[in-house]
Amino acid sequence: MFLKTLIQLIPRSKNISHETKLSQLLLKHVSLPYSHYNSTLSKKRELDAVLFDVDGTLIDSVDLHAKAWQDAFRHYDYEVEFKLVREQIGDQLMPLFINENVLKKIGDELQEYRDQLFRENYMSQVKAFPGVRSLFKMIKKRGVKIALASSARENELQIYKRIANIEDLIDGETCSNSKDVKRSKPYPDIFLACLNVLKLSSKDNVIVVGDTQWDAKAAVAAGLKIVGVECGGFSGDLLRQSGCQWVYKDIEQLTRYYDTLCKDVLRYE
């Protein structure tokens, strides 16, 4: 009511908006410049940061990881169905298929063998999903921080950044063998470490983007809002059941609806 009365005090003009009228009136009574009020009235709120999973979210690699794990298990005389392995990509996978006592003896060796298999036989087939760089550039132009929160190993993550052409657009990163990450997803360690890397004191205006139920569960455990994308091959229903508040088909659809997503996220405060 007070602002409405102030606006009515200024002579009417068809060419002057109410926001301009208010700025002109305030200018008469205080010492701050007109530009201050004009920018304050039109300023758009933005997120503080977006944390991205990588495999299955930014790059098309889930099937390739599953094949590498299947090959590695076979090398150690364990036959595991491709479908079962694929469903666990991004999770703590080995304990599901190997006895705990045996795993203590061969776990590290198996992990190294799988990593070598992936590098030698499958890494050359990894491609970025369409639209990744465009989305990152749009987010950066708005002053929003970007971090990668990946279950990949450090050396793999560096290659993925080059494949996706996003090396110059990232403010921070964590991976499964980072010194401050003790447990992989679905535990929250990777996302919490990301917040520390970005030096963010609040989680309110931060979102996670991921493609698996493990991403969703880890984000929820970290107290973060989670956006799901289906390009990794996991269904929207599964992602929602696991905690995703928003689900998009792929990175390109997320880009198209990014403004709407931000408005919804900021309403959650």
Backbone as CSV, one residue per row, in Angstrom:
resi,resn,N_x,N_y,N_z,CA_x,CA_y,CA_z,C_x,C_y,C_z
1,MET,0.838,-1.206,0.000,0.000,0.000,0.000,0.869,1.251,0.000
2,PHE,1.944,1.217,0.797,2.828,2.369,0.862,3.468,2.649,-0.493
3,LEU,3.968,1.597,-1.158,4.605,1.772,-2.464,3.593,2.265,-3.499
4,LYS,2.362,1.753,-3.430,1.337,2.181,-4.369,1.060,3.677,-4.220
5,THR,1.019,4.161,-2.982,0.793,5.583,-2.727,1.930,6.422,-3.274
6,LEU,3.178,5.944,-3.101,4.339,6.666,-3.626,4.263,6.803,-5.140
7,ILE,3.918,5.724,-5.813,3.849,5.751,-7.273,2.798,6.743,-7.753
8,GLN,1.665,6.807,-7.025,0.588,7.703,-7.432,0.951,9.174,-7.281
9,LEU,1.997,9.443,-6.480,2.418,10.827,-6.292,3.118,11.395,-7.520
10,ILE,3.593,10.543,-8.432,4.310,11.001,-9.625,3.329,11.191,-10.765
11,PRO,3.444,12.265,-11.541,2.542,12.486,-12.680,2.546,11.290,-13.610
12,ARG,1.353,10.929,-14.114,1.216,9.778,-14.986,1.821,10.035,-16.355
13,SER,2.399,8.957,-16.940,2.907,9.029,-18.301,2.773,7.659,-18.924
14,LYS,2.288,7.589,-20.129,2.098,6.306,-20.799,3.425,5.603,-21.062
15,ASN,4.497,6.353,-21.103,5.786,5.789,-21.472,6.662,5.421,-20.280
16,ILE,6.158,5.576,-19.059,6.963,5.309,-17.866,6.320,4.174,-17.083
17,SER,7.086,3.124,-16.803,6.576,1.974,-16.058,6.498,2.314,-14.568
18,HIS,5.768,1.493,-13.820,5.658,1.698,-12.375,7.014,1.566,-11.703
19,GLU,7.860,0.616,-12.178,9.186,0.461,-11.584,10.027,1.710,-11.797
20,THR,9.928,2.309,-12.992,10.685,3.526,-13.274,10.180,4.683,-12.412
21,LYS,8.846,4.793,-12.270,8.264,5.843,-11.422,8.800,5.740,-9.991
22,LEU,8.787,4.502,-9.469,9.237,4.306,-8.101,10.709,4.678,-7.956
23,SER,11.537,4.297,-8.936,12.954,4.629,-8.875,13.168,6.130,-8.879
24,GLN,12.382,6.859,-9.710,12.520,8.310,-9.786,12.120,8.980,-8.473
25,LEU,11.071,8.474,-7.852,10.617,9.049,-6.587,11.647,8.825,-5.486
26,LEU,12.183,7.607,-5.420,13.194,7.324,-4.413,14.427,8.194,-4.615
27,LEU,14.761,8.467,-5.856,15.926,9.278,-6.180,15.812,10.685,-5.598
28,LYS,14.610,11.192,-5.490,14.395,12.541,-4.970,14.643,12.623,-3.467
29,HIS,14.510,11.479,-2.796,14.516,11.528,-1.338,15.734,10.884,-0.691
30,VAL,16.536,10.153,-1.444,17.745,9.574,-0.890,18.905,9.837,-1.825
31,SER,20.117,9.612,-1.335,21.296,10.025,-2.084,21.818,8.977,-3.049
32,LEU,21.337,7.699,-2.973,21.850,6.668,-3.862,21.394,6.916,-5.294
33,PRO,22.213,6.530,-6.287,21.872,6.818,-7.682,20.716,5.983,-8.192
34,TYR,20.119,6.465,-9.261,18.987,5.802,-9.892,19.344,4.375,-10.310
35,SER,20.568,4.185,-10.798,20.979,2.878,-11.287,20.909,1.812,-10.200
36,HIS,21.119,2.234,-8.931,21.049,1.291,-7.822,19.657,0.693,-7.715
37,TYR,18.628,1.559,-7.759,17.257,1.078,-7.620,16.832,0.281,-8.831
38,ASN,17.237,0.708,-10.000,16.857,0.004,-11.225,17.415,-1.421,-11.223
39,SER,18.697,-1.595,-10.809,19.301,-2.926,-10.797,18.728,-3.776,-9.671
40,THR,18.416,-3.163,-8.530,17.851,-3.900,-7.405,16.491,-4.455,-7.742
41,LEU,15.671,-3.634,-8.441,14.326,-4.058,-8.796,14.340,-5.186,-9.817
42,SER,15.338,-5.214,-10.691,15.346,-6.184,-11.772,16.284,-7.371,-11.536
43,LYS,16.988,-7.411,-10.398,17.981,-8.448,-10.157,17.319,-9.821,-10.061
44,LYS,17.921,-10.798,-10.748,17.391,-12.147,-10.788,18.154,-13.039,-9.828
45,ARG,17.440,-13.823,-9.025,18.095,-14.723,-8.086,18.615,-15.949,-8.820
46,GLU,19.742,-16.462,-8.351,20.357,-17.627,-8.975,20.747,-18.642,-7.900
47,LEU,21.025,-19.869,-8.343,21.567,-20.891,-7.459,22.987,-20.523,-7.044
48,ASP,23.469,-21.146,-5.971,24.865,-20.960,-5.579,25.780,-21.910,-6.341
49,ALA,25.307,-23.136,-6.552,26.158,-24.130,-7.214,25.331,-25.289,-7.744
50,VAL,25.894,-25.946,-8.767,25.331,-27.202,-9.286,26.439,-28.254,-9.233
51,LEU,26.151,-29.377,-8.571,27.108,-30.481,-8.452,26.677,-31.588,-9.419
52,PHE,27.556,-31.974,-10.321,27.224,-32.966,-11.342,27.918,-34.297,-11.090
53,ASP,27.130,-35.374,-11.106,27.709,-36.686,-11.318,28.248,-36.702,-12.752
54,VAL,29.077,-37.677,-13.092,29.703,-37.688,-14.420,29.264,-38.880,-15.264
55,ASP,29.619,-40.106,-14.841,29.245,-41.296,-15.613,27.732,-41.439,-15.712
56,GLY,27.216,-41.493,-16.942,25.779,-41.654,-17.144,25.000,-40.365,-17.064
57,THR,25.646,-39.316,-16.558,25.006,-38.003,-16.461,25.541,-37.067,-17.539
58,LEU,26.845,-36.955,-17.612,27.497,-36.095,-18.603,28.104,-36.890,-19.753
59,ILE,28.520,-38.122,-19.472,29.135,-38.943,-20.516,28.449,-40.311,-20.588
60,ASP,28.425,-40.864,-21.799,27.754,-42.141,-22.055,28.743,-43.269,-21.807
61,SER,28.784,-43.770,-20.582,29.823,-44.730,-20.200,29.326,-45.881,-19.338
62,VAL,28.066,-45.892,-18.946,27.590,-46.886,-17.981,27.696,-48.302,-18.537
63,ASP,27.257,-48.524,-19.763,27.354,-49.861,-20.360,28.809,-50.318,-20.450
64,LEU,29.696,-49.391,-20.780,31.117,-49.725,-20.909,31.722,-50.109,-19.571
65,HIS,31.345,-49.410,-18.513,31.814,-49.770,-17.168,31.298,-51.152,-16.774
66,ALA,30.040,-51.416,-17.087,29.462,-52.716,-16.742,30.198,-53.847,-17.465
67,LYS,30.536,-53.631,-18.743,31.271,-54.652,-19.495,32.660,-54.880,-18.905
68,ALA,33.320,-53.800,-18.511,34.651,-53.935,-17.913,34.591,-54.715,-16.600
69,TRP,33.576,-54.433,-15.781,33.416,-55.174,-14.535,33.108,-56.639,-14.809
70,GLN,32.258,-56.899,-15.796,31.919,-58.279,-16.134,33.164,-59.043,-16.575
71,ASP,34.002,-58.407,-17.394,35.254,-59.025,-17.835,36.183,-59.295,-16.650
72,ALA,36.263,-58.329,-15.741,37.155,-58.478,-14.584,36.686,-59.603,-13.665
73,PHE,35.382,-59.656,-13.405,34.853,-60.743,-12.575,35.137,-62.100,-13.217
74,ARG,34.962,-62.189,-14.520,35.199,-63.451,-15.234,36.664,-63.871,-15.110
75,HIS,37.552,-62.902,-15.154,38.986,-63.199,-15.033,39.298,-63.859,-13.691
76,TYR,38.498,-63.509,-12.672,38.693,-64.095,-11.342,37.677,-65.208,-11.066
77,ASP,37.127,-65.767,-12.152,36.227,-66.927,-12.083,34.880,-66.633,-11.439
78,TYR,34.411,-65.413,-11.609,33.066,-65.062,-11.159,32.234,-64.691,-12.387
79,GLU,31.161,-65.456,-12.635,30.264,-65.146,-13.743,29.084,-64.327,-13.212
80,VAL,28.979,-63.107,-13.684,27.920,-62.201,-13.223,27.181,-61.658,-14.440
81,GLU,25.861,-61.668,-14.391,25.066,-61.168,-15.514,25.316,-59.680,-15.734
82,PHE,25.356,-59.297,-17.009,25.569,-57.892,-17.376,24.525,-56.995,-16.712
83,LYS,23.268,-57.383,-16.764,22.182,-56.574,-16.209,22.382,-56.311,-14.721
84,LEU,22.805,-57.332,-13.989,23.010,-57.177,-12.550,24.165,-56.220,-12.247
85,VAL,25.223,-56.330,-13.047,26.359,-55.424,-12.851,25.958,-53.998,-13.185
86,ARG,25.259,-53.826,-14.299,24.877,-52.482,-14.738,24.027,-51.763,-13.702
87,GLU,23.145,-52.504,-13.060,22.252,-51.893,-12.061,23.012,-51.332,-10.872
88,GLN,24.231,-51.813,-10.650,25.002,-51.402,-9.478,26.095,-50.382,-9.793
89,ILE,26.235,-49.985,-11.063,27.261,-49.006,-11.418,27.019,-47.708,-10.646
90,GLY,28.063,-47.212,-10.013,27.930,-46.017,-9.182,27.774,-46.341,-7.711
91,ASP,27.565,-47.636,-7.409,27.404,-48.068,-6.023,28.672,-48.814,-5.598
92,GLN,28.704,-49.222,-4.337,29.788,-50.083,-3.852,29.511,-51.484,-4.385
93,LEU,30.117,-51.796,-5.499,29.701,-52.917,-6.332,30.264,-54.272,-5.921
94,MET,31.550,-54.363,-5.655,32.199,-55.668,-5.426,31.600,-56.481,-4.273
95,PRO,31.249,-55.859,-3.133,30.712,-56.659,-2.021,29.408,-57.386,-2.348
96,LEU,28.716,-56.957,-3.395,27.459,-57.606,-3.760,27.677,-58.947,-4.448
97,PHE,28.869,-59.148,-5.023,29.110,-60.345,-5.816,30.223,-61.242,-5.275
98,ILE,30.992,-60.743,-4.327,32.139,-61.507,-3.813,32.070,-61.579,-2.294
99,ASN,32.314,-62.760,-1.767,32.328,-62.981,-0.322,33.300,-62.029,0.364
100,GLU,32.928,-61.552,1.542,33.725,-60.550,2.256,35.158,-61.011,2.516
101,ASN,35.311,-62.259,2.916,36.658,-62.769,3.217,37.524,-62.841,1.962
102,VAL,36.917,-63.271,0.855,37.643,-63.334,-0.415,37.980,-61.920,-0.888
103,LEU,37.033,-61.021,-0.705,37.219,-59.641,-1.168,38.399,-58.971,-0.459
104,LYS,38.594,-59.301,0.796,39.731,-58.735,1.532,41.058,-59.132,0.890
105,LYS,41.086,-60.311,0.284,42.319,-60.818,-0.312,42.548,-60.288,-1.729
106,ILE,41.465,-60.198,-2.519,41.648,-59.873,-3.946,41.018,-58.549,-4.367
107,GLY,40.373,-57.848,-3.432,39.614,-56.648,-3.794,40.434,-55.586,-4.498
108,ASP,41.563,-55.216,-3.925,42.408,-54.172,-4.526,42.944,-54.603,-5.886
109,GLU,43.367,-55.861,-5.951,43.898,-56.398,-7.204,42.830,-56.424,-8.293
110,LEU,41.609,-56.822,-7.923,40.483,-56.847,-8.863,40.140,-55.452,-9.353
111,GLN,40.144,-54.500,-8.430,39.851,-53.109,-8.806,40.879,-52.591,-9.813
112,GLU,42.131,-52.840,-9.554,43.179,-52.383,-10.465,43.078,-53.058,-11.826
113,TYR,42.759,-54.349,-11.822,42.609,-55.071,-13.082,41.444,-54.512,-13.887
114,ARG,40.332,-54.252,-13.218,39.177,-53.665,-13.909,39.502,-52.301,-14.491
115,ASP,40.204,-51.460,-13.716,40.583,-50.131,-14.193,41.458,-50.222,-15.444
116,GLN,42.384,-51.162,-15.429,43.258,-51.344,-16.592,42.459,-51.813,-17.804
117,LEU,41.553,-52.764,-17.602,40.688,-53.243,-18.684,39.891,-52.098,-19.296
118,PHE,39.339,-51.260,-18.422,38.512,-50.157,-18.914,39.346,-49.194,-19.748
119,ARG,40.520,-48.845,-19.237,41.387,-47.911,-19.971,41.796,-48.475,-21.333
120,GLU,42.149,-49.748,-21.364,42.687,-50.343,-22.582,41.614,-50.735,-23.601
121,ASN,40.452,-51.190,-23.123,39.454,-51.762,-24.035,38.215,-50.901,-24.257
122,TYR,37.945,-49.980,-23.329,36.652,-49.292,-23.406,36.726,-47.772,-23.392
123,MET,37.764,-47.190,-22.820,37.820,-45.731,-22.682,37.689,-45.019,-24.023
124,SER,38.242,-45.585,-25.076,38.195,-44.932,-26.397,36.778,-44.833,-26.951
125,GLN,35.842,-45.587,-26.367,34.454,-45.581,-26.847,33.575,-44.582,-26.088
126,VAL,34.107,-43.993,-25.038,33.319,-43.064,-24.217,33.059,-41.761,-24.972
127,LYS,31.796,-41.314,-24.963,31.406,-40.066,-25.615,30.621,-39.197,-24.631
128,ALA,30.693,-37.892,-24.842,29.873,-36.978,-24.032,28.455,-36.973,-24.570
129,PHE,27.489,-36.807,-23.679,26.113,-36.635,-24.123,25.961,-35.265,-24.785
130,PRO,25.060,-35.134,-25.761,24.862,-33.836,-26.428,24.457,-32.741,-25.444
131,GLY,25.024,-31.556,-25.630,24.585,-30.381,-24.885,25.292,-30.104,-23.580
132,VAL,26.271,-30.919,-23.211,26.921,-30.742,-21.903,27.639,-29.394,-21.820
133,ARG,28.479,-29.094,-22.787,29.219,-27.828,-22.731,28.267,-26.627,-22.778
134,SER,27.225,-26.713,-23.579,26.265,-25.601,-23.673,25.598,-25.338,-22.331
135,LEU,25.207,-26.399,-21.632,24.602,-26.241,-20.310,25.586,-25.617,-19.332
136,PHE,26.824,-26.089,-19.325,27.827,-25.551,-18.407,28.095,-24.071,-18.682
137,LYS,28.181,-23.708,-19.943,28.426,-22.300,-20.294,27.273,-21.420,-19.825
138,MET,26.042,-21.886,-19.989,24.883,-21.122,-19.554,24.904,-20.918,-18.035
139,ILE,25.229,-21.977,-17.303,25.280,-21.884,-15.842,26.376,-20.920,-15.394
140,LYS,27.554,-21.012,-16.017,28.671,-20.152,-15.643,28.380,-18.679,-15.925
141,LYS,27.685,-18.392,-17.023,27.357,-17.011,-17.361,26.489,-16.363,-16.291
142,ARG,25.793,-17.168,-15.528,24.905,-16.653,-14.476,25.612,-16.545,-13.132
143,GLY,26.903,-16.817,-13.135,27.674,-16.683,-11.901,27.494,-17.825,-10.932
144,VAL,27.015,-18.971,-11.408,26.774,-20.135,-10.563,27.992,-21.062,-10.628
145,LYS,28.419,-21.573,-9.484,29.575,-22.470,-9.447,29.191,-23.869,-9.933
146,ILE,30.156,-24.534,-10.562,29.963,-25.896,-11.061,31.045,-26.794,-10.467
147,ALA,30.620,-27.950,-9.956,31.587,-28.932,-9.459,31.202,-30.322,-9.953
148,LEU,32.205,-31.180,-10.109,31.987,-32.573,-10.478,32.117,-33.437,-9.227
149,ALA,31.136,-34.320,-9.020,31.140,-35.217,-7.864,31.013,-36.634,-8.404
150,SER,32.138,-37.234,-8.720,32.144,-38.473,-9.500,32.636,-39.676,-8.707
151,SER,32.054,-40.838,-9.029,32.530,-42.094,-8.456,33.732,-42.642,-9.225
152,ALA,34.126,-41.942,-10.278,35.285,-42.365,-11.064,36.574,-42.168,-10.274
153,ARG,37.633,-42.790,-10.733,38.956,-42.564,-10.172,39.502,-41.250,-10.722
154,GLU,40.492,-40.697,-10.039,41.052,-39.396,-10.404,41.545,-39.353,-11.855
155,ASN,42.288,-40.375,-12.277,42.826,-40.361,-13.642,41.727,-40.459,-14.697
156,GLU,40.669,-41.229,-14.400,39.543,-41.328,-15.327,38.812,-39.993,-15.426
157,LEU,38.630,-39.338,-14.286,37.888,-38.085,-14.267,38.558,-37.023,-15.140
158,GLN,39.869,-36.969,-15.119,40.569,-35.986,-15.948,40.323,-36.242,-17.437
159,ILE,40.270,-37.504,-17.825,39.986,-37.854,-19.220,38.549,-37.484,-19.574
160,TYR,37.623,-37.747,-18.671,36.213,-37.426,-18.921,36.005,-35.926,-19.146
161,LYS,36.731,-35.123,-18.394,36.607,-33.671,-18.560,37.023,-33.238,-19.962
162,ARG,38.072,-33.860,-20.464,38.516,-33.537,-21.825,37.515,-34.021,-22.866
163,ILE,36.973,-35.221,-22.654,35.987,-35.768,-23.590,34.752,-34.870,-23.665
164,ALA,34.304,-34.374,-22.512,33.116,-33.510,-22.473,33.423,-32.054,-22.803
165,ASN,34.728,-31.724,-22.925,35.160,-30.359,-23.262,34.664,-29.347,-22.232
166,ILE,34.888,-29.647,-20.958,34.406,-28.766,-19.886,35.518,-28.390,-18.904
167,GLU,36.761,-28.649,-19.255,37.870,-28.397,-18.327,37.922,-26.953,-17.854
168,ASP,37.557,-26.008,-18.721,37.654,-24.586,-18.391,36.413,-24.043,-17.695
169,LEU,35.441,-24.902,-17.398,34.161,-24.439,-16.858,33.872,-24.986,-15.465
170,ILE,34.869,-25.571,-14.830,34.656,-26.256,-13.552,35.341,-25.510,-12.416
171,ASP,34.614,-25.366,-11.303,35.158,-24.669,-10.134,35.730,-25.614,-9.086
172,GLY,35.373,-26.886,-9.161,35.874,-27.843,-8.183,35.467,-29.248,-8.558
173,GLU,36.074,-30.238,-7.897,35.759,-31.629,-8.202,36.165,-32.529,-7.053
174,THR,35.456,-33.650,-6.941,35.842,-34.726,-6.040,35.594,-36.040,-6.762
175,CYS,36.307,-37.075,-6.357,36.140,-38.384,-6.988,36.290,-39.470,-5.925
176,SER,36.138,-40.728,-6.345,36.074,-41.817,-5.374,37.367,-42.009,-4.593
177,ASN,38.504,-41.631,-5.182,39.762,-41.782,-4.452,40.360,-40.462,-3.987
178,SER,39.519,-39.430,-3.872,39.961,-38.186,-3.245,40.268,-38.454,-1.764
179,LYS,41.224,-37.727,-1.219,41.668,-37.999,0.153,40.577,-37.752,1.191
180,ASP,39.621,-36.862,0.868,38.560,-36.560,1.829,37.281,-37.347,1.559
181,VAL,37.357,-38.378,0.700,36.204,-39.242,0.418,36.537,-40.656,0.884
182,LYS,35.895,-41.102,1.953,36.180,-42.431,2.509,35.234,-43.495,1.970
183,ARG,34.006,-43.065,1.611,33.008,-44.032,1.122,32.385,-43.499,-0.164
184,SER,32.114,-44.391,-1.095,31.479,-43.977,-2.350,29.959,-43.929,-2.179
185,LYS,29.272,-43.464,-3.199,27.810,-43.420,-3.171,27.277,-44.841,-2.968
186,PRO,26.184,-45.024,-2.222,25.185,-44.039,-1.825,25.474,-43.261,-0.550
187,TYR,26.680,-43.365,-0.011,27.042,-42.532,1.129,27.249,-41.089,0.653
188,PRO,27.078,-40.111,1.523,27.105,-38.703,1.099,28.494,-38.080,0.964
189,ASP,29.555,-38.857,1.231,30.907,-38.295,1.333,31.316,-37.442,0.133
190,ILE,31.057,-37.931,-1.081,31.508,-37.226,-2.288,30.849,-35.856,-2.398
191,PHE,29.559,-35.785,-2.111,28.864,-34.501,-2.218,29.257,-33.542,-1.091
192,LEU,29.435,-34.064,0.101,29.863,-33.212,1.209,31.267,-32.664,0.963
193,ALA,32.140,-33.497,0.391,33.487,-33.030,0.051,33.423,-31.933,-1.010
194,CYS,32.491,-32.065,-1.942,32.316,-31.044,-2.987,31.939,-29.694,-2.390
195,LEU,31.046,-29.713,-1.421,30.642,-28.463,-0.767,31.845,-27.802,-0.107
196,ASN,32.709,-28.608,0.503,33.916,-28.068,1.137,34.875,-27.481,0.105
197,VAL,35.018,-28.163,-1.019,35.899,-27.671,-2.089,35.429,-26.308,-2.590
198,LEU,34.114,-26.147,-2.703,33.551,-24.879,-3.186,33.429,-23.834,-2.079
199,LYS,33.723,-24.234,-0.838,33.653,-23.333,0.319,32.246,-22.750,0.482
200,LEU,31.263,-23.623,0.366,29.867,-23.200,0.518,29.408,-23.493,1.942
201,SER,28.884,-22.492,2.609,28.449,-22.659,3.989,26.994,-23.117,4.087
202,SER,26.240,-22.934,3.009,24.827,-23.314,3.012,24.524,-24.243,1.847
203,LYS,23.589,-25.177,2.078,23.162,-26.113,1.036,21.873,-25.662,0.352
204,ASP,21.272,-24.600,0.848,19.925,-24.232,0.428,19.788,-24.009,-1.073
205,ASN,20.759,-23.349,-1.667,20.673,-23.012,-3.089,21.628,-23.838,-3.937
206,VAL,21.820,-25.083,-3.527,22.705,-26.009,-4.249,21.878,-27.197,-4.723
207,ILE,22.114,-27.647,-5.965,21.452,-28.849,-6.452,22.488,-29.843,-6.958
208,VAL,22.093,-31.104,-6.946,22.887,-32.191,-7.519,22.173,-32.677,-8.774
209,VAL,22.931,-33.008,-9.810,22.375,-33.626,-11.012,23.023,-34.993,-11.170
210,GLY,22.204,-36.061,-11.229,22.737,-37.408,-11.342,21.790,-38.313,-12.103
211,ASP,22.264,-39.529,-12.393,21.466,-40.438,-13.240,21.083,-41.743,-12.565
212,THR,21.552,-41.990,-11.338,21.266,-43.272,-10.690,20.570,-43.086,-9.348
213,GLN,20.014,-44.205,-8.864,19.431,-44.181,-7.523,20.500,-43.943,-6.471
214,TRP,21.752,-44.315,-6.775,22.849,-44.115,-5.820,23.188,-42.625,-5.692
215,ASP,23.133,-41.905,-6.813,23.309,-40.447,-6.751,22.225,-39.820,-5.881
216,ALA,20.987,-40.261,-6.124,19.855,-39.690,-5.395,19.968,-39.957,-3.895
217,LYS,20.275,-41.195,-3.537,20.374,-41.538,-2.118,21.524,-40.806,-1.434
218,ALA,22.636,-40.651,-2.150,23.777,-39.926,-1.583,23.453,-38.451,-1.383
219,ALA,22.758,-37.864,-2.358,22.377,-36.451,-2.246,21.412,-36.230,-1.086
220,VAL,20.428,-37.109,-0.977,19.460,-36.997,0.127,20.181,-37.132,1.472
221,ALA,21.105,-38.079,1.558,21.859,-38.265,2.800,22.712,-37.044,3.141
222,ALA,23.119,-36.301,2.091,23.919,-35.085,2.302,23.040,-33.865,2.557
223,GLY,21.726,-34.030,2.493,20.815,-32.908,2.708,20.713,-31.984,1.510
224,LEU,20.930,-32.535,0.296,20.911,-31.731,-0.926,19.718,-32.097,-1.811
225,LYS,19.273,-31.147,-2.587,18.197,-31.379,-3.562,18.798,-32.072,-4.781
226,ILE,18.059,-33.034,-5.341,18.609,-33.865,-6.407,17.723,-33.828,-7.656
227,VAL,18.361,-33.604,-8.786,17.712,-33.608,-10.094,18.174,-34.856,-10.836
228,GLY,17.248,-35.649,-11.350,17.606,-36.856,-12.070,17.552,-36.666,-13.574
229,VAL,18.448,-37.347,-14.287,18.388,-37.403,-15.753,18.376,-38.882,-16.152
230,GLU,17.592,-39.212,-17.164,17.385,-40.603,-17.551,18.385,-41.100,-18.592
231,CYS,19.317,-40.258,-19.010,20.242,-40.642,-20.087,21.197,-41.753,-19.686
232,GLY,21.343,-42.022,-18.393,22.192,-43.117,-17.949,21.521,-44.469,-18.015
233,GLY,20.214,-44.475,-18.336,19.505,-45.741,-18.507,18.642,-46.163,-17.340
234,PHE,18.578,-45.354,-16.295,17.731,-45.666,-15.147,16.417,-44.901,-15.275
235,SER,15.316,-45.561,-14.943,13.992,-44.991,-15.206,13.672,-43.807,-14.302
236,GLY,12.796,-42.941,-14.809,12.345,-41.799,-14.026,11.646,-42.222,-12.747
237,ASP,10.882,-43.327,-12.817,10.183,-43.814,-11.623,11.174,-44.219,-10.537
238,LEU,12.223,-44.932,-10.938,13.240,-45.341,-9.970,13.937,-44.128,-9.372
239,LEU,14.251,-43.141,-10.203,14.929,-41.943,-9.712,14.048,-41.191,-8.718
240,ARG,12.759,-41.067,-9.026,11.838,-40.370,-8.107,11.702,-41.136,-6.798
241,GLN,11.569,-42.465,-6.881,11.449,-43.283,-5.668,12.685,-43.168,-4.785
242,SER,13.821,-42.876,-5.411,15.087,-42.797,-4.670,15.362,-41.408,-4.106
243,GLY,14.508,-40.434,-4.469,14.657,-39.106,-3.868,14.747,-37.931,-4.814
244,CYS,14.739,-38.176,-6.129,14.819,-37.054,-7.081,13.521,-36.258,-7.076
245,GLN,13.644,-34.951,-6.850,12.454,-34.087,-6.883,12.078,-33.698,-8.303
246,TRP,13.061,-33.695,-9.203,12.827,-33.353,-10.608,13.538,-34.390,-11.467
247,VAL,12.931,-34.758,-12.590,13.550,-35.722,-13.500,13.393,-35.224,-14.933
248,TYR,14.486,-35.270,-15.696,14.482,-34.862,-17.101,15.026,-36.000,-17.959
249,LYS,14.650,-35.984,-19.223,15.058,-37.037,-20.145,16.569,-37.079,-20.324
250,ASP,17.177,-35.911,-20.480,18.618,-35.847,-20.743,19.122,-34.437,-20.467
251,ILE,20.391,-34.193,-20.763,21.006,-32.895,-20.498,20.367,-31.791,-21.344
252,GLU,20.016,-32.086,-22.565,19.413,-31.064,-23.424,18.047,-30.634,-22.898
253,GLN,17.260,-31.580,-22.405,15.963,-31.195,-21.830,16.158,-30.412,-20.535
254,LEU,17.120,-30.793,-19.732,17.442,-30.044,-18.518,17.814,-28.608,-18.864
255,THR,18.570,-28.423,-19.923,18.964,-27.080,-20.351,17.741,-26.244,-20.712
256,ARG,16.810,-26.849,-21.442,15.592,-26.116,-21.854,14.750,-25.696,-20.655
257,TYR,14.734,-26.505,-19.609,13.873,-26.218,-18.454,14.673,-25.684,-17.263
258,TYR,15.901,-25.271,-17.493,16.754,-24.837,-16.393,16.152,-23.666,-15.615
259,ASP,15.602,-22.680,-16.302,15.015,-21.522,-15.611,13.861,-21.934,-14.710
260,THR,12.995,-22.802,-15.221,11.868,-23.284,-14.424,12.360,-24.075,-13.221
261,LEU,13.371,-24.895,-13.432,13.959,-25.663,-12.341,14.487,-24.746,-11.246
262,CYS,15.217,-23.710,-11.633,15.786,-22.786,-10.648,14.699,-22.112,-9.818
263,LYS,13.628,-21.711,-10.468,12.517,-21.073,-9.741,11.934,-22.039,-8.717
264,ASP,11.777,-23.304,-9.111,11.240,-24.305,-8.176,12.195,-24.533,-7.012
265,VAL,13.476,-24.628,-7.298,14.467,-24.870,-6.248,14.486,-23.727,-5.240
266,LEU,14.479,-22.511,-5.729,14.559,-21.351,-4.849,13.297,-21.176,-4.013
267,ARG,12.192,-21.753,-4.446,10.954,-21.728,-3.645,11.040,-22.660,-2.448
268,TYR,11.962,-23.629,-2.501,12.090,-24.613,-1.425,12.675,-24.003,-0.161
269,GLU,13.285,-22.802,-0.265,13.931,-22.209,0.909,12.936,-21.957,2.037
